[in-house]
Amino acid sequence: MKVMYRLMALLMILMLLAGMTSAFAADDGYPSSYTYNYDYWGDVRESPDAYRVDQVIHSSALGLEVAMKRPQSLFVQGQDLYVCDTGNNRILHLTRGGDGFHLVRIIDTIQGAEPATFNTPSDVFVDEEGNIYICDTNNQRVVMVDKDLNFLKAFTKPTDSTFDQSLNFLPNKLVVDTSGRVFCLATNVNKGLVKFESDTTFTGYVGANKVVYNFAEYIWKEFFTTKAQRAQQESFVPTEYCNVYMDEDSFIYATNISFEEGDLIWDKAMPIRRLNGIGNDILIKNDRYPPIGDLYWIEGSVEQGPSKLIDITVLENDIYVAADRTRGRIFGYDSQGIMLWAFGSLGNTNNTFNSIISIEHMGRDLIVLDQTEADITVFTPTEYGNLIYDASADYLRGDYDGSAEKWEEVLRFNANYNLAFIGIGRSLMRQEKFKEAMDYFEMAHDRDNYGRAFRQYRKIWVEENIGWMALVLAVVMIVPLIIRTIKRTRMEVEIYERSKVGK
């Protein structure tokens, strides 16, 4: 017994030391964030940090005499970062270099326009030539200036009959394609994105949301109210988008925070959309759950309700990242709509947020704007995070061996990472190693890819064994025929001999 107790004590000491060793190994001198993912069953699985805080930019660090006030938007062009400092009616132009971001200039006046100042600017976009587009919201215009802040043109209230002339034109978000066409979200416009040609001509709307209504309210309004009462009640109208981002292929990603909670899991709410040129949603969703942020919440609670994806940005290889204002979370998804990681929470520390309002990226770094704290947090990927990006990039580049090796490295960090199993399986499929791919898809519970690998494996197996199969089939068919022929011949001989004996 004493020996057994000693062995148990020794085992406990070894386990404790192992835990201490792993804890020390995980401590790299950076604050850790709560990072997680969901498994096949939808259960939360903690994971290593995909990102860590690199820098927090406060007004004082930029040398601003007047601190940022209710900033609303970020935009990145190369190494330059533009901040809509909405409460101060100005745009801050920062650049990255050396030990962080530095103030280049304050943009609060433009040359050759009237008015020459801004009134509640809410978004900014900068094209490849350095021309700056600004949603000058309460001046009811989108103004375009060159890099030296000389006025070029303004996109103003459409005079077309499809635009309600009783409404003010209040642009609050915009993107611009390579041809200079402007797509903007305007407050109280629920027909989709307002589209202007490069010559400022209004040409309609793109990507109108579907009408969202409550069926019970519809029945009540239709059958239990008078015509006068119906006229006084709010009409069922399409919901407005919340934010937009244009990727390098000129597809527009849009987020929507107005939906019925019950529509999320069934993919009727579609809080993230990828719009093509005619406004159709072409976002790929090959995961078991659609990209909606958190899968669980307390229904009907403002604080604990569903994720409200306030902004989105798109990185390399169609990986997109959305910011959730409900819990201060950041969600990353790959081009197939599979969640890569989620991290962040509400709070007042460097790796938490008070009120996320905008997200951008510079390379693989994520830049997040908090409107209440009026600060900017820069996140840089960890080794684990970079491996996920590299594995996806290798696969799309056709380096399937390299992709599989990197996914194996990811599994060393996180043995519960389903996407690594899927990634290795896809790489093996591209190498026509279908049997091995089936094993990885089975571990990931990926029925669709397992079925594809199985069909290919079955086809090859049949082709390789068709000779034996034909031989076995021939034997199965011919041997009974021979036996029947022999029996028939023997029977005929016996009948013949019996007939001769009878004579």
Secondary structure, 3 states (H helix, E strand, C coil): CHHHHHHHHHHHHHHHHHHHHHHHHHCCCCCCCCEEEECCCCCEEECCCCEEEEEEECCHHHCCCCCCCCCCEEEEECCEEEEEEHHHCEEEEEEEECCEEEEEEEECECECCCCCECCCEEEEEECCCCCEEEEEHHHCEEEEECCCCEEEEEECCCCCCCCCCCCCCCEEEEEECCCCCEEEEECCCCCCEEEECCCCCEEEEECCCCECCCHHHHHHHHHCCCHHHHHHCCCCCECCCCEEEECCCCCEEEECCCCCHHHCCCCCCCCEEEECCCCCECCCCCCCCCCCCCCCCCCCCCCCCCCCEEEEEECHHHCEEEEECCCCEEEEECCCCCEEEEECCECCCCCCECCEEEEEEECCEEEEEECCCCEEEEEEECHHHHHHHHHHHHHHHCCHHHHHHHHHHHHHHCCCCHHHHHHHHHHHHHCCCHHHHHHHHHHCCCHHHHHHHHHHHHHHHHHHHHHHHHHHHHHHHHHHHHHHHHHHHHHHHHHHHHHHHHC
